[in-house]
Amino acid sequence: MRITETAVRDAYRIEPEPIPDHRGTFHEGLRHSALRAATGHDFRVRQVNFTVSGRNVLRGIHGTTMPPGQGKVLTCVRGAALTAVVDLRVGSPTFGHHDTLRQDAGSGTAVYVPDGLGLGYVALTDDTCMNYLCTEEYVHGTIIDVDALDPALALPWGLTEPPVRSARDAAAPTLAAAAAAGILPTYEQCLRAYRDPAPPSG
């Protein structure tokens, strides 16, 4: 697999190398040692989530408070989505910066988003299914919401009609308002969280 850093510091694109045969293809979606070598971060799965969305559904931008945080690897397992990563870490050299990538089931392309970064996507097809591998179990009340249509972020969603959003996402604050409210994590908090103090199993 090929792992490359995005325009947002510490977020990485993971591109598998499919092996075809007469049955179809096989590829590794994630290998811990390869991700650790590329990022310097430990990634241990504590929870697995799926979302299923109709075309033009816009989810996010979502992050988590520190602690507990919740790093993620996001993969599209059915359909297609345009995914955006936004740096929510106050004090980060790339605070407020974003990068986007197209994800679809055929490519197997994933994105690694560690603690402190926000994540969102717009479904490009009906019945789009996204798979989240998470470093921590969800804790109620720890989600940070930022408006995915914040004009200051100017995320290139390519929308041709108003997106379908939850009431919560539609009411989310801008990045500037979230920063002013003191709800965003700091860069230093996140750097400490990237190093898992737990010894490896086995």
HUURUR-V69574 format. One line per field, one symbol per residue. ss: DSSP state (a for helix, b for strand, c for the rest). phi: phi as a letter, one per 20 degrees, with the letter a starting at -180 (. if undefined). A space follows every 50 residues. Layout:
ss: ???
phi: ???
This chain:
ss: cbbbbccccccbbbbcccbbbccbbbcccccaaaaaaaacccccccbbbb bbbcccbbbbbbbbcccccccbbbbbbbcbbbbbbbbccbcccccccbbb bbbbcccccbbbbcccbbbbbbbccccbbbbbbbccccccccbbbbcccc cccccccccccccbccaaaaccbcaaaaaacccccbaaaaaaaccccccc cc
phi: .dccfefegneceddfdfdebfeqccbeeacgffffffdndecdfdbccc cccfgmfddoecccfdfemafbddcedbnbbddcdcfdefnffdgnfcbc becbffemfdcecfgndecbbdfecfmfddddddfcffdgndfddcffdg gfflfefmfdbgfecfffffeffffffffffmeefegfgfgfffdfffff fn
